């Protein structure tokens, strides 16, 4: 460190103890190196008039004034200033990168440190003041020097911590505050300053946690410290709900962070935690009595299970969610999603159908696919919007049910669950009137949001679009009492993708066909055969056939009953009420569907009157919409389709799956009678799925292929 000559401050020859002060005359006085003598004297007067009022002794303030005058005298004397500046230049050449300093007599140390602190060097001031309070140079107990150094250490400590906080070095700031506290506690002085340091340390704790947990995963020691600190912070403030028994203690712990600020802070912290860290954290908080933590722990378990392909963790999530009692929160849809992930489709359907949420029921009714397609859509959206986001090591965009169900570990676990259930009590299927009908979602929306103050929507839709959609579909997740997390933007699905490839699950109990129907395009009977676009151009759109499950169920070929003349019996468009329909009854129902739809698309009658008795509302809506599209384009379809044979694929008391061969041809004409599209006679295969309603069997879905 460079030093000025000893004569700068008229050091006495008898003084043997010197103090190196890391500051030059310009910084000490607070002037620029280019300041003229007049500016130097003006600054001196301002500094003398503005003395620190934090409680320093009169002797310290007098020494401070003397040091300021000495610096001003040197800088206002042209000869001495030129010599000093030459000395600074020489020191800068000989010691590049170092700070030029001053030598002070020890009896002026407090005044020099005060000026160093006033020159915005709190870190150096704190370290030097702390060292001066240590043996062997520690001042006499009760002396003015001890009081001044203690006060200076406290003030410099707080300012140094603030500087580190401004630069986001929160852990460094906290360490400084802790050192300052320990120093003042040892000195037994300045209780008000100790209280101020403690308060600032409490307010700094959330930022320390953020600092530690945002570090690289390889810094395990820092992350463990951050996790311990986070858990202690949450517990001391009364859990995630923020409701400790002692409200005053809560204020001391949380500082100025109210519940709303805490929730925003926690949302930010979660992004830096791995899914396992959150599972452990929420588990500990649940043991301490936090209901919100119990729910978030379920979500973390589900995220861990799905992202890591560990169905046993999904099972743990389902078990824990079933045990939770959440006032005003309908957990049935969430349990239904977990049931679906574990291959239990029947239970998932029961959960959804018995939900008390009318908006959810309306959404299920309006879904353009069958019940299974609706469940898959809902589950996929739930995973992507509410489960997978918020973890450091989980890809929130990797929501692929097909990959999940194709995983060998998942299949093996589902099979083990099926065997276990088979050994337990007999499963009772849901009543037909408990299952909601299917229909069309005219807006193409699937509302999915957590109740909370809305975050900025990053989607491209306008506010008017959002308001219109919200009014049409006022569906939202029920609120967990006392918990309000920032909401995710609502989902908008203007075009729903075509059906995806079938997936095998379990031991033949469930084949998960993730089917989504494109709204307003390629619907109606042409999907069963060789579909044509609305503009008349023929485009063969064929889906892959429904696969058999791992253990192929036996199939039976059903022969259509014949009349005396040898032709198929006339179709009667009436409900099929038989609990176990015969082959002929099933074929009549399917033929009735084909004939009724052909009549509607030909312009003969309405879809409701023709098909109400044999098809569910979802399919009726599709036919109605296709006919409306044809009418808008001035088109009319003439269709000839007849069932030639039917094979039984699977049968339960509530569901029948059939594979039919259909002799099919069609042509589409415009208002002038010109043929704009045509399908040549061909034999096609179609999978039909029938569901049992309260008054009989109805067609609920078909899969060309």
C-alpha positions as MATLAB code, in Angstrom:
seq = 'XXXXXXXXXXXXXXXXXXXXXXXXXXXXXXXXXXXXXXXXXXXXXXXXXXXXXXXXXXXXXXXXXXXXXXXXXXXXXXXXXXXXXXXXXXXXXXXXXXXXXXXXXXXXXXXXXXXXXXXXXXXXXXXXXXXXXXXXXXXXXXXXXXXXXXXXXXXXXXXXXXXXXXXXXXXXXXXXXXXXXXXXXXXXXXXXXXXXXXXXXXXXXXXXXXXXXXXXXXXXXXXXXXXXXXXXXXXXXXXXXXXXXXXXXXXXXXXXXXXXXXXXXXXXXXXXXXXXXXXXXXXXXXXXXXXXXXXXXXXXXXXXXXXXXXXXXXXXXXXXXXXXXXXXXXXXXXXXXXXXXXXXXXXXXXXXXXXXXXXXXXXXXXXXXXXXXXXXXXXXXXXXXXXXXXXXXXXXXXXXXXXXXXXXXXXXXXXXXXXXXXXXXXXXXXXXXXXXXXXXXXXXXXXXXXXXXXXXXXXXXXXXXXXXXXXXXXXXXXXXXXXXXXXXXXXXXXXXXXXXXXXXXXXXXXXXXXXXXXXXXXXXXXXXXXXXXXXXXXXXXXXXXXXXXXXXXXXXXXXXXXXXXXXXXXXXXXXXXXXXXXXXXXXXXXXXXXXXXXXXXXXXXXXXXXXXXXXXXXXXXXXXXXXXXXXXXXXXXXXXXXXXXXXXXXXXXXXXXXXXXXXXXXXXXXXXXXXXXXXXXXXXXXXXXXXXXXXXXXXXXXXXX';
ca = [
       0.000    0.000    0.000;
       1.377    3.384   -0.917;
       1.742    5.965    1.884;
       2.161    9.729    1.997;
       5.029   11.300    3.979;
       4.585   11.221    7.758;
       4.506   15.009    7.882;
       1.129   15.102    6.194;
      -0.725   14.951    9.496;
       2.130   16.348   11.628;
       2.709   13.005   13.362;
       4.559   13.411   16.672;
       8.041   11.781   16.814;
       7.130   10.064   20.089;
       4.179    8.178   18.538;
       5.241    4.633   17.725;
       1.849    3.106   16.788;
       0.696    3.960   13.261;
      -2.481    3.056   11.402;
      -2.606    2.512    7.654;
      -5.782    4.051    6.247;
      -6.685    2.817    2.695;
      -7.707    6.217    1.385;
      -6.033    9.262   -0.170;
      -6.565   12.958    0.594;
      -8.991   13.476   -2.274;
     -11.357   10.689   -1.143;
     -10.959   11.603    2.513;
     -12.103   15.179    1.874;
     -14.588   14.119   -0.800;
     -13.335   16.113   -3.794;
     -12.290   15.261   -7.323;
      -8.539   15.109   -8.153;
      -9.214   18.005  -10.571;
     -10.957   20.207   -7.993;
      -9.597   23.772   -7.683;
      -8.550   25.281   -4.348;
     -11.818   27.198   -4.051;
     -13.837   23.958   -4.402;
     -11.573   22.277   -1.824;
     -12.265   24.966    0.776;
     -16.004   24.992    0.040;
     -16.173   21.216    0.470;
     -14.246   21.475    3.730;
     -16.796   23.865    5.158;
     -19.686   21.593    4.104;
     -18.047   18.580    5.765;
     -17.437   20.512    8.974;
     -21.055   21.673    9.054;
     -22.436   18.161    8.468;
     -21.004   16.142   11.291;
     -22.244   12.569   11.901;
     -25.041   12.544   14.467;
     -25.151    8.806   15.269;
     -23.706    9.314   18.743;
     -19.943    9.606   18.442;
     -17.991   11.246   21.263;
     -16.903   14.902   21.140;
     -13.234   13.887   21.010;
     -13.817   11.711   17.912;
     -15.680   14.511   16.139;
     -12.907   16.982   16.986;
     -10.241   14.649   15.567;
     -12.376   14.198   12.436;
     -12.530   17.971   11.883;
      -8.757   18.250   12.317;
      -8.073   15.554    9.714;
     -10.389   17.272    7.238;
      -8.569   20.575    7.706;
      -5.156   18.936    7.210;
      -6.284   17.400    3.926;
      -7.822   20.690    2.774;
      -4.628   22.599    3.653;
      -2.533   20.211    1.568;
      -4.864   20.203   -1.453;
      -5.299   23.991   -1.438;
      -1.509   24.657   -1.341;
      -0.269   24.494   -4.969;
       3.300   23.443   -4.123;
       2.437   20.743   -1.601;
      -0.401   19.481   -3.856;
       1.976   19.093   -6.856;
       4.387   17.132   -4.693;
       1.549   14.941   -3.385;
       0.161   14.251   -6.851;
       3.669   13.357   -8.081;
       3.985   10.949   -5.170;
       0.628    9.331   -6.094;
       1.732    8.903   -9.716;
       4.999    7.307   -8.646;
       3.229    4.943   -6.276;
       0.754    4.052   -9.041;
       3.644    3.116  -11.374;
       5.476    1.084   -8.736;
       2.368   -0.576   -7.294;
      -0.240   -0.843  -10.072;
      -3.681   -1.917   -8.927;
      -3.087   -0.925   -5.304;
      -4.774    1.875   -3.388;
      -2.735    4.787   -2.138;
      -3.157    5.224    1.598;
      -2.350    7.395    4.572;
      -0.487    6.820    7.791;
      -2.221    8.005   10.936;
      -1.241    8.063   14.550;
      -3.221    5.584   16.601;
      -4.841    8.364   18.616;
      -6.485    9.537   15.356;
      -7.589    6.052   14.288;
     -11.278    6.518   15.190;
     -11.478    9.810   13.293;
      -9.739    8.276   10.281;
     -12.128    5.303   10.275;
     -15.086    7.673   10.492;
     -13.858    9.456    7.363;
     -13.212    6.122    5.635;
     -16.806    5.095    6.418;
     -18.098    8.453    5.135;
     -16.129    7.826    1.909;
     -18.393    4.832    1.178;
     -15.907    2.123    2.152;
     -17.964    0.265    4.778;
     -16.317   -3.131    4.284;
     -12.830   -1.808    5.042;
     -14.172    0.293    7.905;
     -15.934   -2.646    9.551;
     -12.939   -4.961    9.316;
     -10.543   -2.339   10.700;
     -12.907   -1.324   13.519;
     -13.458   -4.957   14.481;
      -9.708   -5.563   14.515;
      -9.173   -2.463   16.674;
     -11.584   -3.893   19.238;
      -9.603   -7.136   19.488;
      -6.631   -7.671   21.819;
      -3.894   -6.556   22.067;
      -4.969   -3.128   20.806;
      -8.431   -3.342   22.385;
      -9.417   -0.061   24.070;
     -10.055    0.245   27.785;
     -13.498   -0.935   28.888;
     -15.919    1.929   29.173;
     -13.639    4.351   27.347;
     -14.835    6.765   24.689;
     -12.625    5.012   22.139;
     -14.366    1.686   22.823;
     -17.768    3.332   22.452;
     -16.820    5.055   19.195;
     -15.266    1.932   17.653;
     -18.294   -0.200   18.605;
     -20.713    2.287   17.077;
     -18.577    2.642   13.975;
     -18.393   -1.144   13.569;
     -22.182   -1.441   13.795;
     -22.849    1.335   11.277;
     -20.221    0.096    8.840;
     -21.502   -3.475    9.165;
     -25.024   -2.451    8.223;
     -23.841   -0.377    5.263;
     -21.542   -3.153    4.008;
     -24.396   -5.681    4.218;
     -26.630   -3.299    2.282;
     -24.016   -2.942   -0.470;
     -23.715   -6.722   -0.777;
     -27.495   -7.057   -0.901;
     -27.677   -4.479   -3.679;
     -25.242   -6.648   -5.630;
     -27.270   -9.801   -4.815;
     -24.551  -11.231   -2.575;
     -27.087  -12.112    0.074;
     -25.108  -14.776    1.871;
     -22.123  -12.441    2.174;
     -24.412   -9.733    3.554;
     -25.842  -12.141    6.111;
     -22.380  -13.203    7.236;
     -21.450   -9.563    7.793;
     -24.556   -8.970    9.892;
     -23.860  -12.078   11.950;
     -20.279  -10.952   12.574;
     -21.513   -7.527   13.638;
     -24.037   -9.070   16.019;
     -21.445  -11.320   17.596;
     -19.094   -8.351   18.042;
     -21.717   -6.163   19.733;
     -22.909   -9.035   21.922;
     -19.362   -9.622   23.075;
     -18.898   -5.940   23.811;
     -22.260   -5.796   25.561;
     -23.015   -2.427   24.028;
     -25.480   -0.644   21.764;
     -28.691   -2.682   22.266;
     -30.514   -0.522   19.714;
     -27.896   -1.297   17.066;
     -28.042   -4.998   17.915;
     -31.796   -4.955   17.440;
     -31.398   -3.197   14.099;
     -28.855   -5.799   12.933;
     -31.138   -8.639   14.010;
     -34.082   -7.096   12.164;
     -32.073   -6.682    8.974;
     -30.773  -10.229    9.260;
     -34.364  -11.534    9.511;
     -35.466   -9.539    6.511;
     -32.460  -10.810    4.599;
     -33.225  -14.477    5.237;
     -35.540  -15.027    2.215;
     -32.872  -13.569   -0.049;
     -30.210  -15.743    1.540;
     -32.380  -18.761    0.864;
     -32.769  -17.674   -2.748;
     -29.015  -17.142   -3.027;
     -28.163  -20.594   -1.675;
     -30.813  -22.569   -3.548;
     -30.233  -20.870   -6.890;
     -26.676  -22.155   -6.985;
     -25.549  -25.083   -9.075;
     -26.797  -28.495   -8.023;
     -23.181  -29.555   -7.498;
     -22.871  -27.151   -4.548;
     -24.514  -29.615   -2.209;
     -23.353  -27.987    1.022;
     -24.830  -24.612    0.133;
     -28.073  -26.203   -1.058;
     -28.459  -28.236    2.141;
     -27.958  -25.077    4.178;
     -30.543  -23.297    2.057;
     -33.083  -26.108    2.448;
     -32.666  -26.188    6.214;
     -33.050  -22.423    6.336;
     -36.127  -22.516    4.100;
     -37.892  -25.134    6.189;
     -37.088  -23.288    9.422;
     -38.324  -20.026    7.921;
     -41.632  -21.561    6.837;
     -42.193  -23.313   10.156;
     -41.398  -20.216   12.193;
     -43.912  -18.150   10.247;
     -46.627  -20.773   10.782;
     -46.312  -23.007    7.743;
     -47.334  -22.176    4.197;
     -50.587  -20.792    5.547;
     -48.706  -18.250    7.680;
     -50.880  -18.623   10.770;
     -48.713  -19.178   13.865;
     -50.209  -19.170   17.311;
     -48.280  -16.016   18.193;
     -48.991  -13.360   15.576;
     -46.403  -11.026   17.092;
     -43.770  -13.747   16.774;
     -44.787  -14.163   13.159;
     -44.058  -10.505   12.485;
     -40.619  -10.865   14.041;
     -39.849  -13.944   11.954;
     -41.244  -12.782    8.646;
     -40.168   -9.169    8.957;
     -42.050   -7.074    6.425;
     -43.092  -10.106    4.319;
     -46.856  -10.539    4.470;
     -48.670  -13.629    3.221;
     -49.024  -12.342   -0.324;
     -45.352  -11.464   -0.549;
     -44.429  -14.823    0.934;
     -46.441  -16.710   -1.667;
     -44.713  -14.841   -4.483;
     -41.365  -15.541   -2.845;
     -42.185  -19.225   -2.471;
     -43.238  -19.514   -6.094;
     -39.861  -18.082   -7.076;
     -38.010  -20.424   -4.724;
     -39.811  -23.519   -6.020;
     -38.255  -23.117   -9.462;
     -34.831  -23.716   -7.922;
     -35.832  -26.881   -6.037;
     -35.710  -30.354   -7.516;
     -38.811  -32.481   -7.370;
     -37.305  -34.702   -4.665;
     -36.344  -31.687   -2.572;
     -39.947  -30.523   -2.743;
     -41.294  -33.959   -1.849;
     -39.093  -33.971    1.268;
     -39.869  -30.363    2.180;
     -43.633  -30.724    1.876;
     -43.495  -33.981    3.797;
     -41.798  -32.274    6.744;
     -44.220  -29.350    6.623;
     -47.186  -31.726    6.526;
     -45.898  -33.462    9.640;
     -45.896  -30.036   11.290;
     -49.591  -29.641   10.449;
     -49.647  -27.744    7.156;
     -52.603  -28.757    4.968;
     -51.381  -26.728    2.019;
     -48.048  -28.541    2.210;
     -49.876  -31.868    2.190;
     -51.613  -30.951   -1.053;
     -48.452  -29.617   -2.679;
     -46.684  -32.791   -1.551;
     -49.236  -34.809   -3.503;
     -48.536  -32.715   -6.590;
     -44.785  -33.159   -6.122;
     -45.180  -36.933   -5.799;
     -47.279  -37.014   -8.966;
     -44.673  -34.923  -10.799;
     -41.867  -37.166   -9.569;
     -43.725  -40.306  -10.547;
     -44.685  -39.133  -14.019;
     -41.376  -37.497  -14.920;
     -39.270  -40.386  -13.581;
     -41.613  -43.126  -14.865;
     -42.180  -44.391  -11.335;
     -45.843  -45.372  -11.015;
     -45.369  -46.323   -7.366;
     -44.934  -42.624   -6.605;
     -48.144  -41.851   -8.458;
     -49.803  -44.485   -6.286;
     -48.382  -42.764   -3.190;
     -49.805  -39.476   -4.448;
     -53.234  -41.048   -4.934;
     -53.183  -42.608   -1.461;
     -52.193  -39.325    0.187;
     -54.771  -37.316   -1.770;
     -57.539  -39.725   -0.817;
     -56.642  -39.208    2.848;
     -56.748  -35.401    2.600;
     -59.811  -33.468    3.696;
     -59.784  -30.060    1.983;
     -62.675  -27.749    2.734;
     -64.307  -26.500   -0.442;
     -61.911  -28.362   -2.728;
     -63.167  -31.081   -5.057;
     -60.350  -33.622   -5.336;
     -62.279  -36.104   -7.472;
     -61.020  -34.838  -10.855;
     -57.429  -34.942   -9.592;
     -57.916  -38.432   -8.197;
     -59.424  -39.406  -11.529;
     -56.266  -38.243  -13.303;
     -54.118  -40.325  -10.951;
     -56.446  -43.299  -11.499;
     -55.985  -42.906  -15.237;
     -52.188  -42.835  -14.913;
     -52.436  -46.094  -12.977;
     -54.582  -47.697  -15.671;
     -57.830  -47.733  -13.665;
     -60.162  -46.183  -16.214;
     -63.392  -47.305  -14.560;
     -62.475  -45.662  -11.294;
     -61.346  -42.530  -13.132;
     -64.712  -42.317  -14.901;
     -66.528  -42.656  -11.580;
     -64.448  -39.894  -10.024;
     -65.249  -37.476  -12.833;
     -68.896  -38.420  -13.130;
     -69.500  -37.961   -9.387;
     -67.743  -34.593   -9.167;
     -69.988  -31.886   -7.780;
     -68.541  -29.215  -10.057;
     -71.204  -28.304  -12.645;
     -68.673  -26.553  -14.870;
     -66.585  -29.718  -15.065;
     -69.652  -31.764  -15.926;
     -70.515  -29.289  -18.665;
     -67.013  -29.512  -20.060;
     -67.139  -33.308  -20.049;
     -70.519  -33.240  -21.779;
     -69.208  -30.900  -24.472;
     -66.007  -32.816  -25.165;
     -65.875  -33.969  -28.805;
     -64.607  -37.462  -27.979;
     -65.680  -40.359  -25.818;
     -65.186  -40.503  -22.056;
     -61.690  -41.949  -22.353;
     -60.618  -39.203  -24.750;
     -61.980  -36.585  -22.365;
     -60.126  -38.140  -19.433;
     -56.876  -38.201  -21.387;
     -57.285  -34.579  -22.482;
     -58.024  -33.444  -18.952;
     -55.154  -35.468  -17.468;
     -52.685  -34.273  -20.087;
     -53.610  -30.657  -19.462;
     -53.554  -31.102  -15.690;
     -50.049  -32.551  -15.858;
     -48.734  -29.881  -18.174;
     -50.317  -26.933  -16.411;
     -50.599  -27.737  -12.707;
     -48.298  -30.669  -11.897;
     -45.037  -30.593  -13.848;
     -44.213  -26.851  -13.823;
     -42.232  -25.484  -10.898;
     -39.362  -27.991  -10.533;
     -35.728  -27.501  -11.395;
     -35.232  -30.972  -12.854;
     -38.604  -31.611  -14.534;
     -39.456  -30.739  -18.126;
     -42.951  -29.257  -17.931;
     -43.414  -29.687  -21.693;
     -42.783  -33.437  -21.640;
     -46.413  -34.475  -21.197;
     -46.663  -37.653  -23.235;
     -49.254  -40.122  -21.981;
     -48.400  -42.526  -24.771;
     -44.786  -42.795  -23.620;
     -45.935  -43.173  -20.026;
     -48.252  -46.063  -20.788;
     -45.701  -47.703  -23.109;
     -43.057  -47.791  -20.368;
     -42.344  -51.343  -19.192;
     -42.090  -50.360  -15.543;
     -45.457  -48.628  -15.745;
     -47.067  -51.613  -17.439;
     -45.606  -54.017  -14.903;
     -46.813  -51.908  -11.991;
     -50.312  -51.527  -13.459;
     -50.506  -55.272  -13.950;
     -49.483  -55.848  -10.343;
     -52.220  -53.446   -9.215;
     -54.762  -55.316  -11.308;
     -53.739  -58.629   -9.766;
     -53.931  -57.126   -6.305;
     -57.377  -55.686   -6.966;
     -58.553  -59.001   -8.336;
     -57.679  -60.641   -5.026;
     -59.595  -58.002   -3.101;
     -63.269  -57.167   -3.064;
     -65.203  -57.348   -6.303;
     -65.196  -54.107   -8.170;
     -68.621  -52.573   -8.727;
     -68.924  -50.705  -12.030;
     -70.578  -47.285  -12.076;
     -74.257  -46.948  -12.801;
     -75.048  -45.798  -16.281;
     -76.844  -42.660  -15.141;
     -73.722  -41.579  -13.227;
     -71.736  -41.192  -16.439;
     -72.127  -37.819  -18.174;
     -72.981  -37.768  -21.875;
     -70.446  -36.641  -24.436;
     -70.719  -33.676  -26.714;
     -68.903  -31.007  -28.688;
     -66.789  -28.208  -27.221;
     -67.778  -25.379  -29.579;
     -65.106  -22.981  -28.295;
     -62.290  -25.504  -28.377;
     -61.218  -24.646  -24.838;
     -60.172  -26.662  -21.831;
     -60.084  -24.284  -18.849;
     -57.458  -25.371  -16.316;
     -56.218  -22.936  -13.666;
     -55.270  -22.764   -9.990;
     -57.146  -20.115   -8.019;
     -54.863  -17.176   -7.464;
     -53.941  -13.691   -8.579;
     -53.353  -13.986  -12.324;
     -49.825  -13.824  -13.651;
     -49.013  -12.180  -16.943;
     -50.447  -14.306  -19.740;
     -47.710  -15.144  -22.208;
     -50.125  -16.476  -24.800;
     -51.023  -14.572  -27.921;
     -54.763  -14.365  -27.306;
     -56.309  -10.981  -26.643;
     -58.019   -9.874  -23.455;
     -61.329   -9.835  -25.278;
     -60.821  -13.466  -26.303;
     -60.050  -14.413  -22.726;
     -63.084  -12.591  -21.371;
     -65.375  -14.160  -23.962;
     -64.033  -17.622  -23.293;
     -64.215  -17.188  -19.541;
     -67.835  -16.163  -19.746;
     -68.641  -19.198  -21.846;
     -66.762  -21.619  -19.610;
     -66.601  -20.387  -16.007;
     -64.627  -23.428  -14.883;
     -61.787  -23.062  -12.383;
     -60.080  -25.179   -9.792;
     -61.582  -24.831   -6.318;
     -59.436  -22.817   -3.925;
     -57.506  -24.438   -1.118;
     -58.391  -22.514    1.989;
     -55.825  -19.827    2.857;
     -53.594  -20.723   -0.103;
     -53.411  -18.465   -3.128;
     -50.682  -19.208   -5.619;
     -50.145  -17.253   -8.837;
     -52.327  -18.672  -11.595;
     -51.108  -20.122  -14.837;
     -52.601  -18.794  -18.077;
     -55.737  -20.513  -19.327;
     -55.446  -23.050  -22.097;
     -56.771  -22.257  -25.521;
     -57.092  -25.081  -28.059;
     -58.326  -23.578  -31.330;
     -57.546  -26.807  -33.209;
     -57.509  -30.124  -31.449;
     -55.091  -32.645  -32.979;
     -56.103  -35.823  -34.702;
     -56.297  -39.063  -32.710;
     -52.959  -40.439  -31.575;
     -51.675  -43.992  -31.743;
     -53.317  -46.533  -29.396;
     -51.336  -47.591  -26.339;
     -51.297  -50.877  -24.456;
     -51.770  -50.766  -20.707;
     -51.961  -53.570  -18.182;
     -52.919  -57.149  -18.825;
     -55.756  -56.613  -21.237;
     -58.059  -54.611  -18.975;
     -57.408  -51.272  -20.674;
     -56.220  -50.131  -24.116;
     -55.678  -46.388  -23.805;
     -56.736  -44.785  -27.030;
     -55.833  -41.121  -26.730;
     -58.442  -39.777  -29.161;
     -59.080  -36.115  -29.824;
     -61.430  -35.063  -32.619;
     -60.715  -31.990  -34.735;
     -63.639  -29.617  -34.270;
     -65.368  -28.651  -37.467;
     -63.255  -30.771  -39.850;
     -63.490  -34.301  -41.264;
     -66.426  -35.357  -39.101;
     -69.414  -37.504  -39.814;
     -69.738  -40.670  -41.797;
     -66.826  -39.820  -44.099;
     -64.515  -40.435  -41.143;
     -65.720  -44.007  -41.129;
     -64.681  -44.475  -44.701;
     -62.453  -42.438  -46.993;
     -62.928  -38.818  -45.773;
     -63.123  -35.906  -48.185;
     -62.263  -32.297  -47.461;
     -64.995  -29.665  -47.469;
     -63.727  -28.300  -50.795;
     -64.435  -31.597  -52.483;
     -60.867  -32.848  -52.750;
     -60.628  -36.476  -51.668;
     -58.039  -37.201  -48.962;
     -57.879  -40.619  -47.407;
     -57.571  -40.143  -43.639;
     -57.179  -43.487  -41.987;
     -56.483  -44.196  -38.342;
     -54.443  -47.132  -37.074;
     -56.538  -50.096  -35.909;
     -57.266  -50.566  -32.241;
     -54.693  -53.074  -30.929;
     -55.439  -56.047  -28.822;
     -54.233  -55.822  -25.227;
     -51.219  -57.766  -23.922;
     -53.388  -60.724  -23.111;
     -55.640  -60.957  -26.177;
     -59.274  -61.437  -25.175;
     -61.276  -64.067  -27.030;
     -63.317  -62.741  -29.933;
     -66.579  -64.055  -31.274;
     -67.860  -63.554  -34.818;
     -71.453  -62.382  -34.762;
     -73.602  -63.322  -37.747;
     -76.451  -60.955  -38.620;
     -79.899  -62.441  -38.301;
     -81.608  -62.884  -41.633;
     -85.192  -62.542  -42.689;
     -86.987  -65.119  -44.720;
     -85.969  -63.340  -47.868;
     -82.347  -63.482  -46.875;
     -81.855  -59.758  -46.345;
     -80.983  -58.041  -43.092;
     -83.892  -57.162  -40.838;
     -85.189  -53.624  -41.100;
     -83.534  -51.204  -38.736;
     -85.710  -49.837  -35.949;
     -84.406  -46.546  -34.529;
     -85.326  -47.292  -30.950;
     -83.244  -47.629  -27.763;
     -81.503  -50.955  -27.296;
     -82.458  -51.828  -23.704;
     -81.315  -55.444  -23.422;
     -78.642  -55.813  -20.694;
     -76.795  -58.338  -22.876;
     -77.665  -57.543  -26.499;
     -77.529  -60.225  -29.132;
     -75.447  -60.031  -32.284;
     -78.459  -59.035  -34.340;
     -79.460  -56.303  -31.917;
     -75.993  -54.810  -31.952;
     -75.840  -54.907  -35.739;
     -79.261  -53.254  -36.007;
     -78.098  -50.443  -33.746;
     -74.980  -49.843  -35.846;
     -76.937  -50.020  -39.084;
     -79.459  -47.613  -37.630;
     -76.634  -45.207  -36.897;
     -75.349  -45.430  -40.472;
     -78.825  -45.066  -42.007;
     -79.854  -42.229  -39.714;
     -76.684  -40.281  -40.324;
     -76.922  -40.808  -44.063;
     -80.468  -39.446  -44.009;
     -79.433  -36.351  -42.045;
     -76.503  -35.617  -44.380;
     -78.862  -36.078  -47.316;
     -81.066  -33.381  -45.804;
     -83.862  -35.659  -44.592;
     -84.720  -34.797  -40.997;
     -82.629  -33.540  -38.115;
     -79.793  -35.268  -36.314;
     -81.644  -35.065  -32.999;
     -84.802  -36.738  -34.238;
     -82.972  -39.391  -36.270;
     -80.202  -40.356  -33.864;
     -81.237  -39.473  -30.314;
     -82.282  -43.011  -29.441;
     -79.083  -44.717  -30.629;
     -76.205  -42.250  -30.223;
     -74.907  -40.065  -27.455;
     -75.077  -36.269  -27.714;
     -71.417  -35.941  -28.694;
     -71.837  -37.867  -31.923;
     -75.178  -36.218  -32.646;
     -73.499  -32.835  -32.354;
     -70.819  -33.909  -34.817;
     -73.425  -34.928  -37.394;
     -75.374  -31.724  -36.818;
     -72.278  -29.628  -37.327;
     -71.260  -31.471  -40.465;
     -74.690  -30.992  -41.948;
     -74.538  -27.289  -41.106;
     -71.135  -27.040  -42.801;
     -72.487  -28.778  -45.904;
     -75.480  -26.443  -46.021;
     -73.245  -23.390  -45.698;
     -71.234  -24.642  -48.671;
     -74.264  -25.612  -50.698;
     -73.378  -29.310  -50.546;
     -75.350  -32.509  -50.049;
     -74.083  -36.028  -49.410;
     -75.543  -39.258  -50.716;
     -74.234  -42.202  -48.700;
     -74.750  -45.941  -48.972;
     -73.324  -47.955  -46.067;
     -74.243  -51.355  -44.706;
     -72.758  -53.558  -42.009;
     -71.646  -56.923  -43.435;
     -70.114  -58.495  -40.292;
     -69.352  -57.692  -36.685;
     -66.748  -59.046  -34.266;
     -66.955  -58.649  -30.509;
     -63.684  -57.204  -29.141;
     -64.588  -56.667  -25.490;
     -67.678  -56.515  -23.347;
     -68.439  -55.254  -19.818;
     -71.782  -54.397  -18.196;
     -71.271  -50.763  -19.208;
     -69.176  -50.900  -22.391;
     -69.078  -52.919  -25.597;
     -66.401  -52.667  -28.255;
     -67.078  -54.052  -31.738;
     -65.081  -54.363  -34.944;
     -67.333  -54.087  -37.990;
     -66.849  -54.447  -41.720;
     -68.810  -51.842  -43.658;
     -69.652  -51.876  -47.368;
     -69.385  -48.170  -48.141;
     -69.720  -45.613  -50.947;
     -70.635  -41.923  -51.082;
     -70.731  -38.848  -53.280;
     -71.088  -35.142  -52.535;
     -72.931  -32.814  -54.892;
     -73.362  -29.041  -55.016;
     -76.539  -27.032  -55.600;
     -76.161  -27.484  -59.362;
     -76.140  -31.254  -58.974;
     -72.482  -31.572  -59.950;
     -70.477  -34.223  -58.111;
     -67.630  -32.505  -56.236;
     -66.382  -35.511  -54.225;
     -66.820  -39.230  -54.467;
     -65.738  -42.389  -52.678;
     -65.721  -45.529  -54.787;
     -67.338  -48.670  -53.337;
     -65.043  -50.265  -50.800;
     -65.020  -52.472  -47.739;
     -63.745  -50.667  -44.630;
     -63.219  -51.686  -41.022;
     -64.506  -49.535  -38.173;
     -64.248  -50.014  -34.415;
     -67.443  -49.000  -32.612;
     -67.723  -48.353  -28.882;
     -71.108  -48.513  -27.175;
     -71.907  -47.229  -23.712;
     -74.838  -48.149  -21.533;
     -77.004  -45.219  -20.466;
     -79.953  -45.238  -18.087;
     -82.446  -46.148  -20.847;
     -80.283  -48.420  -22.965;
     -77.186  -48.777  -25.129;
     -75.972  -45.915  -27.307;
     -73.063  -45.431  -29.665;
     -70.449  -43.217  -28.034;
     -67.450  -43.380  -30.402;
     -66.109  -44.931  -33.595;
     -62.552  -45.372  -34.822;
     -61.976  -45.831  -38.553;
     -59.242  -48.244  -39.511;
];
